[in-house]
Amino acid sequence: MSYLVLARKWRPQAFGDVTGQEHVVRTLANAIAQGRLAHAFLLCGPRGVGKTTTARLLARALNCESGPTAQPCGTCVPCREIVAGSSVDVVEIDGASNNGVDSVRELREAARYLPQRDRHKVFIIDEVHMLSVAAFNALLKTLEEPPPHVKFIFATTDPQKLPETILSRVQRHNFRRVPAAKMVGRLRGICDEEGITISDRSLGLIARQADGGMRDALSLLDQLLSSVGMEIDDASAEEALGLVDRTVVHAVADALLDRDGKRMVELLAGVYERGIEAKRLCEELALQLRDLVYVKAVGSAPADRGDAEEQALREQAAKADPEHLARLFDRVHGSIRELSFAAQPRLALEVALLSAVHMAPAQSLAAVAARLEAVAAGLAGNAPSQSAQAVGTRQAARPPAAARSQGAPSAASAAPVPPASPAPPAARQPTPHAPSRQPMGRPSSPPVPEDDLIGQVEALARARAAPRQAGGRAPGRGAPAGGSDDEGEGGSSGPFAAWDEPSPPPFAPGPERAFRGDEPPPFAGAELQRAPAFRGNETPFPPDFPEIPSRIFAPEASPGGCATNECGEPAGMDDPSLGIRERWRRALEWLRGKDSMACTFLSEGRLAWLREGEVAVGYSREQAFFRSQLESPASRSAVEELLATYFGRPTRLRLQDAAEDAGSSVAEEDRRSRDDRARRLRSEAREHPSVLAALSVFGGEIDGIDVLEER
Ligand SMILES: [Zn+2]
């Protein structure tokens, strides 16, 4: 006898056998029992979950000799013929291959005749969404007024592709993916009947791979039987199913949670040696992380995991908090898609997992909120006198700095409390250097564990604050002596008192030209970006630019102009006592306000010389664009007019090739100092105690630093 695949051999023979679709079969059985059957049914759901099987069961229920009944006998002629697919009154049509209007016309024709032998003429159309529009229209008429002996049963995986007119005329039943636990139960029953030896764990693997499709699960079981035989052990099951060993996945997840990059690399190397696909491993790892999140949220493992696996999951889940697990899942899950497109999936997975290893720990919002509340409570408890004292202390300790810090906001806010006046009793209690009863409050407190980043930062801040406060308050501070015994909130004497330290102003603008972080990176200098929109094919200066007034070149002839300063008007803004380069820089500064584009083009060139009545600027070959923008007679004369105004005498502009040793252009110098400054600001920001504390409290990492400054 030929081998019958399990999926066919174990096809449900009664409504009760349909696994995982109890909601559908119950409704249908009730309708049959009550004689209230619709004339058209639509069975929707994923493939392989029992739609066609249910359609045939329904046909049998309708046409069984002892029916209509919810329990067709399965032995009468109609029942047997329907199972065999040879019943004349039950017509099965594949919508995919008979999707034309002609097929539907034939069907309509057939529907007009009474059933030859049985109670009903049943039309089962599989994949009904494949019918053409014309076919649907042809079907519609029959669906509207079907003869009483006709029943339609449609099955589809894509109900949304059906026209509304069809949907509104059928009774719809939605099939679900078969839950893994039910699938394992059904598989177990079949294996026991068939005499197959297999563990629940392997059945779980099959169920997971089948993704809710019972038919797929049975096909996989068939596949296992043919490759392994009747006695299936877990390892062969994994290998035959192309699955990644769970223990490997577990170990990789362990390395992730333990932040063990070295072990991660070793594990991945082992995985590749065994020929496991990168994407496959990533999928399995995502599944593992999902299970861990599940365990955290629900308290137990997903139903398809065995007891041993559940225990392992629980232990692993205990290593991380839910937020961190969720972030890891996001990272790993996102990688699955990326790996599909990666040219080197192995490298992509390696880097993705290693970066996940070093991902900053996420703190739970509750923990962060609690920490912030504690800090806020500490501040509220003794902030007024504390900050006044701290500022006063510093002022006393460093007399030269006092005047400077007087203007600082922190000093201003503290001003209402004169340092010499006695503080109110309540406020005088906390003193900065007093021994604290809070474990975290004193510099000499026990060492903070390495993994407590917040504690470490707080300790660091305390250590920094302590010597300053202890040494600083002594001279002439007049702090109440009795207060030192009774410090209520010791924690506040630590970090935040130290951080409003006014002396290092890391973000204050420096002397050089300010740089705004939101500007595009310097290509032609930030000035180009600020200039009015300029399109390359336009002449920057209109051709009809006004002629240079003659007085510039002939001052003596002009009543209003005077280049010699004899009339008392300042001849120009140039200061000949300065160095050449500085003079040119100032001239450009001035020019920027008059003609920012011309200024940009001139700034890019290298100053060759600046002498009375002539400026020469050199351009390299790469800078031909800038030079060309100044070379037209109109633009040159416009610039010369401005230069004449600035230097107080007619000034010729010479544009020439740059000499080898011409030095830097003004624009280059500006860019360099801007870059230096931005780099310095970034590193200062990175190390600023407030930033460190914020990173620690929120468990974050620095994504990027923008240098923002007002100009
Ligand atoms: Zn029967």
Residues whose N, C-alpha, C, O or C-beta is under 5 A from the ligand:
A	BS01	ZN	C64 E65 S66 P72 C73 G74 T75 C76 C79
